[in-house]
Amino acid sequence: MIYVYLDDIRKPNYGCIQFHTVNDAMRYIRCMYRMGNTDFYLDLDNDAGDYANQGGDYINILKNLESMRHSGYIKHMNVDVHIHSMNVVAVQNMRAIIKANHTWMKEV
């Protein structure tokens, strides 16, 4: 399982790789996928703050993965998502993406 943590301010409480930008996290996820890793745990905030100019807010991780799956780039991937955002609307939007992709993406 590959653990990825995205937040512009907070630090993770456990051993995982932290990213501040969507672009950096997506590069890493694509690299790990090409190396044969198919199980990912994403711990996501929503607001990327000062880092939003490098891929947008963190919901874009889910949108990018969804697009990659629908385009055929991702053949098999299991994604567990923990949302640690306090933005109620953003959380609902993230959950909608997870629900739409429930066969390979779930909230934990």
Secondary structure, DSSP 8 states (H G I E B T S, - for coil): -EEEEE-SS---SSS-EEES-HHHHHHHHHHHHHTT--EEEEEE-S--GGGTTTT-STHHHHHHHHHHHHHTS-SS-EEEEEE----HHHHHHHHHHHHHTTTTEEE-
